[in-house]
Amino acid sequence: MSKGEAPDSRGLIREAYRIEGITEGECRSIFLDWALVVEGEVAPAIDILLARHAADAPDHPMTRVLRDGLAPQEKPRRRGGWRRQDR
């Protein structure tokens, strides 16, 4: 298997676009696997991938997942609280 081009050096995103009938859930799983090994900022890498693939496959589930990856995320909120432990 040949390696892909940066920022998809393992070719995960490229291969996802080639899989016939792939679901959005499967694309999300592939995206997460890809994002965990990206060096540096993810957003510029996503921009490159969208420029490379989205024009030819605008309705592909991976295109939607990549666009979702650029959407601003809510700041995580703390859940629960501090509890005093009586001794």
C-alpha positions in Angstrom: 0.0 0.0 0.0 1.4 3.3 -0.9 1.5 6.1 1.5 -0.7 9.2 1.1 0.4 12.8 0.9 0.5 15.2 3.9 -1.6 15.8 5.9 -3.0 12.3 5.2 0.2 10.4 5.2 -1.4 7.1 6.0 -4.0 7.6 3.3 -7.0 7.1 5.7 -9.1 10.0 4.4 -8.2 9.2 0.7 -9.3 5.6 1.2 -12.5 6.6 3.0 -13.5 8.5 -0.1 -12.9 5.4 -2.2 -15.1 3.1 -0.1 -18.4 2.6 -1.8 -21.4 2.9 0.6 -19.4 4.1 3.6 -21.6 5.6 6.4 -21.1 8.9 8.2 -20.4 6.9 11.4 -17.7 5.0 9.7 -16.3 8.3 8.4 -16.3 9.7 11.9 -14.3 6.8 13.2 -11.8 7.1 10.4 -11.6 10.9 11.0 -10.9 10.3 14.7 -8.1 7.8 13.9 -6.6 10.4 11.5 -7.0 13.3 13.9 -5.2 11.5 16.7 -1.9 11.4 14.7 -2.0 14.8 13.1 1.0 16.9 14.0 0.2 20.5 14.7 -3.2 22.2 14.2 -6.0 20.1 12.8 -8.0 22.9 11.1 -5.4 23.8 8.5 -5.0 20.0 7.7 -8.7 19.7 7.3 -8.7 22.7 4.9 -6.1 20.9 2.8 -8.2 17.7 2.7 -11.4 19.5 1.8 -9.6 21.3 -1.0 -8.3 18.0 -2.2 -11.4 15.9 -2.0 -14.6 17.9 -1.5 -15.0 19.3 -5.0 -15.2 15.8 -6.5 -17.4 14.5 -3.7 -19.5 17.3 -2.2 -22.2 14.9 -0.9 -19.8 12.2 0.5 -20.2 11.5 4.2 -16.4 12.2 4.8 -16.9 15.7 3.3 -19.6 16.3 5.9 -17.4 15.0 8.7 -14.4 17.1 7.6 -16.7 20.2 7.5 -18.0 19.3 11.0 -14.4 19.1 12.1 -14.0 22.8 11.3 -17.1 23.9 13.2 -16.3 25.7 16.5 -16.7 23.4 19.5 -18.4 24.3 22.7 -16.1 24.8 25.6 -16.4 21.7 27.9 -18.3 22.4 31.1 -17.3 21.0 34.4 -19.8 18.4 35.5 -20.4 17.7 39.1 -18.8 19.5 41.9 -16.5 19.4 44.8 -17.8 17.4 47.7 -16.7 17.8 51.2 -15.9 14.5 52.7 -17.0 14.3 56.4 -14.7 12.3 58.4 
